[in-house]
Amino acid sequence: MKVRIIKNSLTMLMLLGAIASIPVEAIASPHHHDHGGGEYGKFSKIEQPLGLKVGITLAGIGLIGLELWWFMFSEPPRKKSSD
């Protein structure tokens, strides 16, 4: 039973990682969002350092994993049986 839960959790994390690795440009091409005023309209692209991107991604995956662990492996409080 626990092996199945771990296997499902790993599969979910792999799926999230695959989705997160898709470049944003591949999803939202500028051909569909032409508002004039340059490639990004009134917004400008700010390039973030790679270390910051990796850190935020790992922190997010860690929080998701912690939440999954909490809900899957925490047991509800058991009622005491009275004699």
C-alpha positions in Angstrom: 0.0 0.0 0.0 2.8 2.5 0.9 4.7 1.6 -2.2 1.7 2.5 -4.3 1.3 5.8 -2.6 5.0 6.6 -3.1 4.8 5.5 -6.7 1.8 7.8 -7.3 3.6 10.7 -5.6 6.7 10.3 -7.7 4.6 10.1 -10.8 2.8 13.3 -9.9 6.1 15.1 -9.2 7.5 13.9 -12.5 4.4 15.2 -14.3 4.7 18.6 -12.5 8.3 18.8 -13.5 7.5 18.0 -17.1 4.9 20.7 -17.2 7.2 23.2 -15.4 9.9 22.6 -18.0 7.8 23.8 -20.9 9.0 27.3 -22.0 6.5 30.1 -21.6 7.1 31.2 -25.1 5.9 27.8 -26.4 2.6 28.2 -24.5 1.8 31.9 -25.1 3.1 32.8 -28.5 3.2 36.6 -29.4 1.1 35.9 -32.5 -2.0 35.5 -30.4 -1.4 38.4 -28.1 -0.6 41.4 -30.3 -1.6 44.5 -28.3 0.8 46.8 -30.0 3.7 48.6 -28.3 6.3 46.0 -28.8 6.6 42.3 -28.1 5.2 42.5 -24.6 2.8 45.4 -24.9 3.1 47.8 -21.9 5.0 45.2 -19.8 8.7 44.7 -20.0 10.4 41.4 -19.6 12.7 41.2 -16.6 15.3 38.4 -16.7 15.7 36.7 -13.4 19.0 34.9 -12.3 19.0 31.2 -12.9 19.7 30.5 -9.2 16.6 32.4 -8.1 14.5 30.5 -10.6 15.8 27.1 -9.4 15.5 28.1 -5.8 11.9 29.2 -6.1 11.0 26.1 -8.2 12.6 23.7 -5.6 10.9 25.6 -2.7 7.5 25.2 -4.5 8.0 21.5 -5.2 9.1 21.1 -1.6 5.9 22.7 -0.3 3.8 20.7 -2.6 5.6 17.5 -1.4 5.1 18.5 2.2 1.4 19.1 1.7 1.1 15.7 0.0 3.0 14.0 2.7 0.8 15.7 5.4 -2.5 14.6 3.8 -1.4 11.1 2.8 0.5 10.0 5.9 -1.0 11.9 8.8 -3.5 9.9 10.7 -6.7 11.3 12.2 -6.8 11.3 16.0 -8.1 8.0 17.3 -11.0 7.9 19.7 -10.3 6.2 23.0 -12.4 3.2 23.6 -14.3 3.3 26.9 -14.9 0.2 28.8 
